[in-house]
Amino acid sequence: MIDIVVTPGARAGDPVEVTVSPRTAYLTVQANLTTADSGTPAQVRTVEDSTDKDHRVLVGNGRVPVGPALNRRWAVPEPSRFGEIVLAEVLNDAGLRVIPRLASRTVDGAQLSRSHADSLVVAEHVSLPFAAAARVILKTSQNLHASSMPLLLGSRPGVGDAGKNGFDVAREWLQGAGLNLDGAVQGDGAGGDAFFSPAFMTRYLAFVAAQPWAEPFHAALPILGTDGTLATIQPDAPAAGKVHAKTGTFSSYDPLNKRTIVHAKGLAGYFTSRSGRQIAFAIYVNNLAANVPDPAVFAGQALGEIASIAWEVIK
């Protein structure tokens, strides 16, 4: 993925600064954006030109309000090609004359395997431990990484040979935990095609809390009013810093009424009551149409307030 950070000016009418990371010829961003008054909704329309698969152009028009910077993350459509192009750019910057593989040529994996030797290794990348990767997914709601989870589970040794996929592995694991899957539907890794009842989710969280890896899971969750996707949710509430929970949002645009409909907004996680009880909770709102600049933010603040009240009143 590529981060596109949009920083509004100090006052309405000021130009907007746009930075791209990593900077690469794979993507050119043309931003025609202006700063609007604080409190007004952001209105950014993007159009992508992908006729050249090795050089994408993203054009943004509109306005963003005075306030904090926004990260309009762009999902790379072909990660393998992106890797080839950016690696070639990095090596050229280091003084090596390199060109990425011609798009018309295919890679013969067997031939590469036969020619590989340790003496030919230029660089090596070792993935993060899974606990660290989970922190990225949960703290920042990194959907691109979450979407890969069923594929990674399905690629484990022996899974494909047994005629199974990643969802089969997940189902067997959840059933082994004694969870009733009547309260769960999942069609992807990120949750855009998924339905979980509050009862299922709280029982799942209770099960996780009893596992040896419960501590890193708990630490990977956003903290109310403190960090991750909850950094700006109820920062002045009594329970700020005391609720660890994962957010989830699914919205669509309603062109008939020119508004956003929040089909699902959720908050699920843990807090410790004042008497020391460990509480697992799940709170959802569905199909919300509110006359506010950003209904998803409005719903997120409401769910955070409910969680804070629960922390205050539950003994």
NORRA-V168869 format. One record per pair of residues at least 12 apart in sequence whose C-alpha atoms are under 7 Angstrom apart, sorted by the first residue. I is the first residue (numbers start at 1). J is the second residue. If there is no record, write none. Layout:
[[I;J] [I;J]]
This chain:
[[1;73] [1;74] [1;75] [1;76] [2;21] [2;22] [2;73] [2;74] [2;75] [2;76] [3;20] [3;21] [3;71] [3;72] [3;73] [3;74] [4;18] [4;19] [4;20] [4;21] [4;71] [4;72] [4;73] [5;18] [5;19] [5;20] [5;69] [5;70] [5;71] [5;72] [6;18] [6;19] [6;69] [6;70] [6;71] [7;68] [7;69] [7;70] [8;35] [8;64] [8;65] [8;66] [8;67] [8;69] [9;35] [9;66] [10;66] [11;35] [11;37] [11;66] [12;35] [12;36] [12;37] [12;66] [13;34] [13;35] [13;36] [14;34] [14;35] [15;33] [15;34] [15;35] [16;33] [16;34] [16;35] [24;86] [25;55] [26;54] [26;55] [26;56] [26;82] [26;85] [27;55] [27;56] [27;57] [28;56] [28;57] [28;58] [29;57] [29;58] [29;59] [30;58] [30;59] [30;60] [31;59] [31;60] [31;61] [32;60] [32;61] [32;62] [33;61] [33;62] [33;63] [34;62] [34;63] [34;64] [35;63] [35;64] [35;65] [35;66] [36;63] [36;64] [36;65] [36;66] [37;65] [37;66] [38;65] [38;66] [38;67] [39;65] [40;65] [40;293] [41;65] [41;293] [41;294] [42;63] [42;64] [42;65] [43;62] [43;63] [43;64] [44;60] [44;61] [44;62] [44;63] [45;60] [45;61] [45;62] [46;58] [46;59] [46;60] [46;61] [47;59] [47;60] [84;100] [85;100] [88;100] [131;216] [134;220] [135;220] [138;220] [138;221] [138;222] [138;246] [139;220] [139;221] [139;222] [139;228] [139;229] [140;228] [140;229] [143;190] [146;189] [146;190] [147;188] [147;189] [147;190] [148;189] [149;189] [150;166] [150;167] [150;189] [151;166] [153;166] [153;169] [154;166] [183;196] [183;197] [183;200] [184;196] [184;197] [184;200] [192;250] [198;282] [198;283] [201;282] [202;280] [202;281] [202;282] [205;280] [206;280] [218;244] [221;244] [221;245] [221;246] [222;244] [222;245] [222;246] [223;241] [223;243] [223;244] [223;245] [224;240] [224;241] [224;242] [224;243] [224;244] [225;240] [225;241] [226;240] [226;241] [229;247] [233;300] [233;301] [233;304] [234;301] [234;304] [234;305] [237;308] [238;308] [239;308] [239;311] [242;271] [243;270] [243;271] [244;269] [244;270] [244;271] [245;267] [245;268] [245;269] [245;270] [246;267] [246;268] [246;269] [247;266] [247;267] [247;268] [248;265] [248;266] [248;267] [249;264] [249;265] [249;266] [250;262] [250;263] [250;264] [250;265] [251;263] [251;264] [260;289] [260;295] [261;287] [261;288] [261;289] [262;286] [262;287] [262;288] [262;289] [262;295] [262;296] [263;286] [263;287] [263;288] [264;284] [264;285] [264;286] [264;287] [265;284] [265;285] [265;286] [265;299] [266;283] [266;284] [266;285] [267;282] [267;283] [267;284] [267;303] [268;281] [268;282] [268;283] [269;281] [269;282] [271;311] [273;311] [273;314] [273;315] [274;315] [275;315] [283;303]]
